[in-house]
Amino acid sequence: MNQPAKNIIGVLTKDVRLYYDLMEYLKHRKLEFRMLDFQKSIPKDIGAILTSPEELDSIIFQPKFSVTDMETDIRKARQAMTGLDESHVLIIGVDPGPMPGIAALSNGQIIETRQAQNTAHAADIIFGILSDYSYSQAILKIGNGAPEERDAIIELVAGNFDDVQIVDEASTSKGGEGHEDSAVKIARSELAQ
């Protein structure tokens, strides 16, 4: 009998403010989650639980995370669910432009996608990804378009990567796709020849 994929974040808390904030944040980030109840058993497809620091010890489930910094703790939960550890190569793809798209891949899996408001915000997101996930090597792949924004992002973050690659964006942008989708394609692309 097949085990269900444990790919859903569970939110289990009686803290109304945290409950609401997590629900809104997870919806905004388009992450799959389920609101749980202390009176019911935890469904088999839950991969990690987010809760308040006060309630952490009352939950019998692993992995579980008390939320003190929403973005960091959600990244920790996602990493635990995917089984990614410090032996994996982290690839961050960036679709440069006025509102850069960012995608983080590890072991071929998409672990995060984001749309930044500007180049400084893109650098902040990249620094957060680098600090919150475990990996053995970090590679930045950035599209060759939007040279001004591309160069600004490289200047802000390049020293934090083992390798920086500029890749041809020609086949990464298709009509109707967002910058996040293009960033995924950039992260997966090979170097331009």
Secondary structure, 3 states (H helix, E strand, C coil): CCCCCCCEEEECCCCHHHHHHHHHHHHHCCCCEEECCCCCCCCCCEEEEEECCCCHHHCCCCCEEECCCHHHHHHHHHHHHHCCCCCCEEEEEEECCCCCEEEEEECCEEEEEEECCCHHHHHHHHHHHHHHCCCCEEEEEEECCCHHHHHHHHHHHHHHCCEEEEECCCCCCCCCCCHHHHHHHHHHCCCCC
